[in-house]
């Protein structure tokens, strides 16, 4: 693994842990602090399931799934070619996000979430930095796929 990739993983994991700890320490469970009225709140909730609390009655499932996913993603990153920049960073962010939530599940039995938005009148599921990292990883993966297709067309 490249030095910057390791630093990125550590930075995401550190920011995730720091923000979750600050939130769970400073905001009482279930309370919300308005940041932008009717749009954005900091709130402290927990989730034993996936987004929208899906399968919340099987927390062990997501602990196992997240652990296996983290190992597979790390193995893919180690095997990836050095010149596959977008693909490698997709894996970096996917690993950091998955592992950040696994850490919470192992330590607390649930994931600590705190970012709450109301989008067009719809309360979006509360999420955290690890979840953002997972989404950045997916975006990098999609960008890599698009760029790969463009390269193939260019050389065809």
DAPE-V76433 format. One record per residue. OMEGA is omega as a letter, one per 40 degrees, with the letter a starting at -180 (999 if undefined). D_CENTER is the distance of its C-alpha to the mean C-alpha in Angstrom with 1 decimal. Layout:
omega/d_center
OMEGA/D_CENTER
OMEGA/D_CENTER
This chain:
omega/d_center
i/20.0
a/20.7
a/20.8
i/18.5
i/15.8
i/16.1
i/16.3
i/13.1
a/11.2
i/13.3
a/12.8
i/9.0
i/9.6
i/12.6
i/11.4
a/8.8
a/11.8
a/14.3
i/13.0
a/12.6
i/16.0
a/17.7
a/16.7
i/17.9
a/20.9
a/22.0
i/21.4
a/23.1
i/21.3
i/21.4
i/22.7
i/21.5
a/22.3
i/23.1
i/21.8
a/23.1
i/25.5
a/24.7
a/21.4
i/18.9
i/18.8
a/17.2
i/17.5
i/16.9
i/16.2
a/15.0
i/13.9
a/15.1
i/14.1
i/11.6
a/11.4
i/14.9
i/15.5
i/16.4
a/18.1
i/17.9
i/21.1
a/19.7
i/17.1
a/18.3
a/17.2
i/13.5
i/14.1
a/16.1
i/14.0
i/10.9
i/13.5
i/15.2
i/12.3
i/11.5
a/15.2
a/15.7
i/13.1
i/14.8
i/18.1
i/17.5
i/16.6
a/19.8
a/21.8
i/20.7
a/23.5
a/23.5
i/24.2
a/21.2
a/19.4
i/17.0
a/16.3
i/15.8
i/13.3
a/11.4
i/11.5
a/10.7
i/7.4
i/6.7
a/8.3
i/6.8
i/3.2
a/5.8
i/8.3
i/7.1
i/7.3
i/10.3
i/11.9
a/12.0
i/13.4
a/15.9
a/17.0
a/17.2
i/17.1
i/14.4
i/11.1
i/12.0
a/11.0
a/13.0
a/12.5
i/15.0
i/16.5
a/19.7
i/19.8
i/23.3
a/24.3
i/21.4
i/19.2
i/15.6
a/13.5
a/12.4
a/8.7
a/7.2
i/5.9
i/3.0
i/2.7
i/4.6
i/3.8
i/3.5
i/6.3
i/7.9
i/8.2
i/9.8
i/11.9
i/13.0
i/14.0
i/15.9
i/17.5
a/18.6
i/20.1
i/22.0
i/23.2
i/24.3
i/26.3
i/27.9
i/29.0
a/30.5
a/32.4
a/33.6
a/35.0
999/36.5
